Amino acid sequence: MNACKYIPGAAAFLTALYFLGVMIPPSDPEGGFHLQKFGRLPIVDRGRVQPIDTFARINLMLVNEGQTFKEFRTWQDFKDNNTKTAAALKWLLDSMAYSTPVDYALEKESRQSPVAFHHHVLRIENDQVRDLLHLEARPGFYRYTLAEIQPRFMEYQEEAERIQEIDSKSHKLYEAKMMQLGQRLRICLGLIQGSSPLVVPPAGPGKGKEWMSLRDSLVGMLQQQAPPGNDGLRHWLRMLVAYREGNAEAFNKSLDEYTHLVADLVPQSSARMELEVFSNNFNPTAHCRVLYGALFMLACLSWVVWPQTLNRAVFWTMVVVLAVHTFALVSRMVVQGRPPVTNLYSSAVFIGWTGVLTCLFVERFYRNSMALAVGALVGFCSLVIAYYWSLDGDTLQMMQAVLDTNFWLATHVTTMVYGYSTTIIAGWMGAAYILLGLFTPVLAKGGATQLSKATYGVICFAMFLSFVGTVLGGIWADQSWGRFWGWDPKENGAILVVIWNALILHARWAGIVKQRGIAVLAVFGTVITAWSYVGTNQLGVGLHAYGSTEGTLRNMLLFDALMIVIMLLGLTPLRLWTSFRPSVHQNVQPPIR
């Protein structure tokens, strides 16, 4: 038994060791193409300077719904598992190296279609879209090549033009998937035509500040509109020609020369490029997501076996995971130059972070693994949501004009989102009270009182944060729009969170509800928070309608339905609750109301 005291420390140490292992960046081969160094080159897309590695990952994600792709020649190769996983940078280079500007640099027109035409990266899962393009179904994969689509491209264009004349709000699934395919085709063709991204930097101080695409830069130079002293285009063409010809030595030489050039032109971006590429390779939120899920199961297991040992092991392991989660937040802040919450994706990451932090604090008082289980579940769910929101594109994109202020982002937005987070935590604690009390004996012998006290404390904190956040939002609105309150949907959602938390506290103080009542009311708080957090954005009206994402409304309604079902379970008679059955626990006094 003495060996058990080393288990918590060993678990935390092994978790830290795991993180140290996965954060080691990949290195470039001695005699091969230095793609890792190439990935750190700065480019501009949608107004943001970013490493080309980020651009490749984001756009392959939009096209392929994954940051890597399966490389094979024929469909039979795939069936025979004769494939290899390739990185996003390879897809991007295969597209750019056979682009129109490179053909011009070689003074010949390519007689073969670009290599990227034969990469299976275009995801098309809709049956009607595939039927239009005469594509076979590929269950479990559904990736197709540009070469397969090319013979039916005219039919696609005609159908796409017809759909564009229909109001987007009236689009059915087929029409929405056709528009989605159009976006994916534009990304692929933009790379092959050399019109995207903006890779050629300004020529130098006083010679223009606009970045240009390969195509526009080449056209400008031919028309003598671009400064002749800008060597950026020449270096890019040399790199792409060398890559196309398989000449790693020439590619690496041109890459080194261009790296020195761009460091002199945009010196302020090099450190941020390094950090962003490191975060791309490390992907800390993905690892945290998996570990939070594992910690949730271990926290639940601690109610059955080794309660003290597993409790301490989960606690200290979660501290290590939270430290990496903190790195994910801080690195985003450094790269973007903003506070932690700037869009829906970052708000989900922040909610997970604050949820775990709050639950670790609560666990220090009660040490029964209930707060640990809730914290791990909140961390896991929030990072799953963040992942799905990341599929919409760049999570570090330029700010909406209404949010372009660091002071209010650091005060009102973070306080309000923390208020949402604590309200959600209280709701999940209420759900834990109902589910554990109804179906397990875990809440017997004091567990119910401890969990109810923790829920009450979190609601007090949520009330304070949501109230302060709402007042700060009103002050911001007064400065920006000339009025403190305008009954905007987002403002209504925020005040609903305040009112509901206040209602729970007053009901408790007046003796209207006790343990079970607090749990049931707290669960409904998650429904109100979901509406305020993301539901108001789906209305498409008001000054805050800038966070709508596809599928969010459906998922929110499913979540609300789940919470309401848990509330109804909480209203079942206490004699049916496993934790409070007098026949099983003679000394247990069931809570009232």
N, C-alpha and C positions, 0 to 999 in steps of 0.2 A: 504493500500500500504506500510505502514511502516514495516509491517511484512515481506515483500519481502526481506528486507536487511539482514534478518537472514537466508534466505534459503541457500546461498553459504556455510556459516559456518556450518549449520546443515547438509548439504549434505556431506561435508568433514568429520565431526565428526562421522556421521553414517557409512561412509565407513571405517574409522579407527576402529570403534567399531566392524564392521563386520570382519575385518582382525584379530583383537584380539580374536574374538570368534573362528574362524576357525583354528587359529594357536595353540590352546590349545591341547597338545598331548593326545592321549587316554591313559588311565591308566589300569593297570592290576587288575583283580578282586581279592578280598580278599582270597578266597579259591580255585581259579582256576589256570590254567596254566599261568605263567608269560611270555606271548609271547612277550610283548613289550620289556622286558629286554632281552629276548632271541634274538630278532631282532637286538640288538646292538652288538652282538658278532662278532669279526673280523674273516673274512675268506679271502682266496685269490682266485681270478678268473682272468685268462688272465693277470697275472702278477701284478694285483692291489689289495692291501689290502682294503677291503670294508666290511661294516656291512652285515650280512647274510640277513637282511631285504631287502637291495638293490639287492642282488643276486636273492632272491625269486621274487621280483617285475619284474626285468628285464627278467628273464627266463619265468615267467608266461606270460609276455607281448609278448615274442617271440612265445610262444606256443599257447596262447589264444587270443592275440591281446587285452589284458586288464589286469589290475593289480589286479582284483578280478575275482571270478568265481561263477557261480550258482551251488549250491550244492543241489542235489536231487537224489532219488533212481532210479526211472523209468521215461521213457519218458512221461508217463501219468501224473506223478506228475508235470512235467514241464507244460504240457497243462492245468492242473488244477491250475497252479500258486502256487503249494505247494513246494516252493523253498525258499532258504535263500542265501544271499550273503556272501561268505567266502573270507578271506584275502589270499594273496599269501603265507604267512608264513604257513598257515594250509595245503595248497597243498604241500609245500616243506616238512613239517614235516610228513605228511601222506606218502610221498614217501620215506623219509630217515628212518622212524621208521620201515618200513617193508623191508629194504634193506638187501642184503646178509650178510654184516658184523654183523648186529643186529641178524639175524637168527643164526649166528655162536655163538654170545655171549650168546644166550639162549640155545645153545647146541641142537638145533633142526631145522629142515627144516620146513618152514612155509607150512602148508597144505592148506592155502587159498591164493588167489592172493592178492597182496598189496592193501590197501584201495585206493591208488592213481590210480589203474587200473580202478576204477569205477567212477572217476571224469570226468565230461564232459568238458574237457579243450582243446582238440585238434581241432583246427578250420580247417575244410576241406570244402571249398566252391566250388571247381571245380567239375563239373558233371562227367568228365571222371575218375578222381581219385576216387570219390565215387563209380562209377560203377565197377571199378577194385576191390574195397574192399567190394562190395555188401552192401553198406550203403544206408539207405533211406535218401531222401532229407528232410531237416528241415528248411524251409524258415524262415528267421529272426533270426536264431540261429546258425546252422551249426557247433555245437560242438559235438565231439564224444569221446568215452573212449578208452583206450588201450585194454580193454576187448572186445570191438566190433571189433577192428582191428585185434586182435590176430589170429582168425581163418584163415584169408587170408594173414597172414604176409609173408609166403613163396612166394606167388604170387607177393606181393609187392617187396620183395627183388630181385626176378628175373627181374622184370621190371626196378627196380632202377639200377641194374647192367648194363642192356642194355643201359639205358639213360646216365650212367656215361661215356660210351665209346664215346658219342657224344660231340663234342666241345660245351662248355657252351654258346658260342656266337651264336650258331645255334639252341638253345633251343626254342621251341614254348611254348605257355602258359601252355599246359598240362605237358610238361617235366619240366618246371620251377616250377610248383606247386608240382610235384612229389619230386623234390629236396628240396623244402621248407618243405614238410612233413617229409622228411628224417632228416632234421635238428631238427624238433620238436620232432621226435621220439628219436633222440640221446640225447636230453636234458632230456626227461622223463626217459629213460632207464638208463642214467648216474646217476641220483639220486637214482633209485631203485637198481642199482648194486653197489652203494657206490663209484663210480669212480669220482664223481663230487659233490660239489666243493672241494677245498683243505681246510679242516677244522681243521686239527690237527697241532698245531703250533710247532716250533722247541722245542727241549727238554730244551734248556737253553743256556747260553753263552758257546761258545766253543764246543757245541755238535751238530753242523750243523745248517744251516740257512734255510733249505728248508721246506716249508709247505707240507703236504701230505693229500691225500684223506683218507677216512675211510678204503677203501679196501687196498690201498697200505700200509697204516700204520699198519693194522692188519697183512698183509702178511709179512711185514718187521719185526714185532715183533715176529711172529712165526718162522721166519728164523733167528732171533737174529741179524738182520741187523739194527734195530732201537734201539736207546739208551733205556735201561730198565727204566731209571729214568723219562721218559716222561709220565706224567699222563694225558695228553690231550686226548688220545684215550679212556682211561678208563672212564673219565668224560663224553665224548660224548656218549659212549655206554650206560652208566647208564641213561643219560638224555633220549635217544631214547627208551630204554627199558621201562622206567617209562611212557613216553608219549604213547607208544604202549599199555601198560597195563592200561592206564587211571589213573595213580597214580600222581596227581598233586603235592602232598607234596614231594614225592621223586624227581620228576622232578625239582621242585623249589630249593630243597636242593642241588642237583647236579649242577644246574645252578649257584647258589651262589658260590659254591666251585670253579667251573671252571672259573667264572668271576674274582675271586681273583687270580687264577693261571695265566690267560692270561694277567691280568693287570701287573703282574710282568715280564712276558716274552716280551710283546710288549706294554710298557707303553705309547709310543709316539702316539699310534693310538686311544686311548680311547676318547680323546676330539673330534677328527675328526669323530669317529663313532657316537658320540652323535649328532653332528651338521648334519651329513648326514641323520640320521634317522629322526631327527626333520624336515628337509627339505622334506624328503619323505612323512611324514604324512601331513605336511602343504601344499605342492605342490603349491608354490606361483605363478608360471607362469600360472597355470590353472585358478586361481582366477583372475589374472591380465587380462588374455585373455578375460574372460567373461565381466569384467568391462570395458575394452577398447571398446568392441563392443557396450555396453550400452552407453558409453560416446560419441561415434561417432553419434549415433542416437539422443542423446540430443543436441549435437553441431549443427546438421542439423536442429533440431526443433527450435533452438534459432533464426534461420533466419526468422521464421514465427511468433512466439509468445515469449513474455518476453525476448527480445534480451539481455538486460543488466543483468538481474537476472540469466538467464540460462547460459550466458557466464561466469559469475563469479563462478557460481556453478560448471560448468564443469571444469573450470580452476583449482580451489582449490581441487576438487575431483581427478583430474588427477595428481596433485602434490602428493597426498596421495598414489595413485596407483603406481606412479613412485618410491616412496620411497620403497614400497614392491618389485617392480621390481629390484630396486638397491640391496635389500637384497638377491634376487635370484642370482644376478651376484656375489656379494661379497662372499656369502656362497660357491658357486662353486669354487671361487678362493682359499678360505681357505682350502677346502677339497682337491682340486687337487694340491695346491701349485703352481699354474700357473697364468699368466695374464688372462683376461676375454675371449679371443678368442683362442680356441685350436682345434676346429673342426667345421663342418657345423652346428651342433646343437647350440653350444655356439655362433657362429657368428650370427645366426638368433635371439637369445635372445639379443645379443649386438646391432644388428641393430635396433630392436624394442626399446631398451632403449635409444640409441642415437637419434632415430627418434622422440620419445616423448620429450626428453630433448630439442632438437633443436626447435621443434614446440612450446613448452611452452615459449622459449626465444623469438621467433618471435611474438607470441601472445601478449606479453607484450607491443609491439610497436603498433600493429594495433587493437587489441581487437574487432575483427569482427567474431570470432569463426571459421574462415576458416582454420587457422593454427591448431586450436584445432581439427577440424574434420579430417584434414590430419594426424595429430599426432596420434590420436586415431585409425584411420584406419591402419596406418603403424604398430602401436603397436599390434593391433589385428591380422593382416595378418602375421606378422613376428612370433608371438607366435603360430599361427596355423601351420605354416610351421615347426617351431621348434618341435611341438608335433609330426607331422608325421615323422620327422627325428629321433625322439627319439624311434620310433618303431623298428629301426634297431639294438638296443642293448644298451650297456652301454654308456652313454653320457660323462662319466668321464674316458674313457679307456686310456691306456698307449699311449703316444705320438708317432706319426710317427718319425722316426729317423731324417728326414729332418727338423722337427719342434722343435726338442728337445733343445731349447734354450730360456730361459725366457727373455733375453734382446731384441732379435729381435721380439719375440711374443708381447712384451709390446710396441715396437716402430713401426716397419714396419707393422705388421699384424693389430694391433688396428687402426693405422692411415689409412691404406688402407680400412679397413672395414668401418670406419667412413666416408671415402670418398664415398664408395658405398652407405652408408645410406643417406647421404645428397643429392647425385645424384638422388636416388629414391624419396626422399622427394620433390625435385624440380620437378621431373616428375609427381608425384601425384598432386602437386599444379598446374602444367600445365593442367593435366587432369581435375581438379576441375574448372579451368578457362573455359575450353572448354564446359564441361557438364553443369555447372551452367549458363554460358552465353548463350548457345544454347537453353536450355530447361526451364530456370527460369528467373525472373527479378532481381535476387539477386545482380548481378554485376552492376546494374544501380546506378547512383548517387554516383560514387566514388569507388564502390566495385572493379571494374576491375583494377583501378590504384593501389589500395592497394595490391591486390593479385599479380599483375605483379611485383610490387616492392619487395614483399616478395620472389617471385620466383627468381628474379634476385639476391637478396642478398644471398639466399641459394646456387645458382649456383656459385657465387664467392667463398663461403666457400668450396664448393665441389671441385672446381678447385684447391684451395690451398692444401686441404687434399690429394686428389688423386695424385697431383704432388709430394708432399713431401713423401707420402707413396711409390710411384714408385721408387723414388731416393733411399730411404732407402732399398727397396727390391734389387736394383742393388748392393748396398754396401754389403748387406748380401750375395748375390750370388757371389760376388767377393771373399769374405772371405771363403765361403763354397766350391765353385766349380771352383774358379780361373778365372772367367770372370764376367764382370759387366752386360753384356746383351747377351742373346743367342737365341732370337726369340722363346722362349718357348711359348706354347699357353697361359699360364697364364700371362706371361709378355706382350704378344701382347694384351690380354684383358685389362690389367691395363693401357697400353699406349693409347688404344682406348678411355677409359673413360676420360683420361687427354685431349686428342685431341678434343673429342666431347664437353667437357665443355669449352675448349678454343675457339672452333668454335662458340659456342653460344654467348660468351662474345664479341668476335670480330665482329660478325654479329650485335650485339646490338650497340657497340661503333661506327661502321661504318654507322649506320642508315639503314642497310639492312632489319632488322626486328624490330618490336616494340612489343606491348603487345601480340597480337595473335601469332606472329612469335616465340617469346620466349616460349610461352606455348606449341606450336606444337613441337619445337625442344627439349624442356625439356622432353616431353613425350617419344620421341625416345631415350633419354638418359637412360630411364629405360630398354629399349630393349638391349642396349649395356652393361649396368651394369649386367643384368641377364646373358648375355653370359660370361662376365668376372668373375662374382661371382660363378656361378655353371656350366655354359655351357662348359667351358674349361675342367672341371674335367671329363665330360662324354666322352671325346675323347679317354681316356685310353692311351695317349701318353704324353711324356714330363716328366720333373722332378717334376711337381706339380700334377700329376694324382693320388691323394690319397683321393678324396672326392666323388667318384661316388656312387650314391644310386639309387635303383630301382624306376622307374617311374619319376625321376627328369626331364629327357629330355622332356618327353611328357608334363608335367606340365609347364615347361619353355616355350615350344612352344605355349601352350594355352595362357599363360600370354602375350607373345610377340604378338600373334594375337589380343588379346584384346587391347593392347596399340596401335597397328597399326590402328585398327578400330577407336579408339578415335582420333588419328591423322587425319584420313580422315574426321571425323566429324568436326574437327577444321578447315578444308579447305573449308567448305561450305560458301557461300556468307554471309556477315555480316547482310544483310537485312533480313535473315531468323533467326537470333539469337534473342531470346525473350528479352534479356537484352538490345539490341541495336536497336530495332525497332523504327524509328522516330515517327510512328503513335501512339505508346504507351508512349514513353518517349520523349517529344518534346525537352527537354533541354539536352538530353544526346548526347554527341559527340562520335560516335562510333570510336574505335581504328582502325588504319590502319595497313595493312600488317599483 
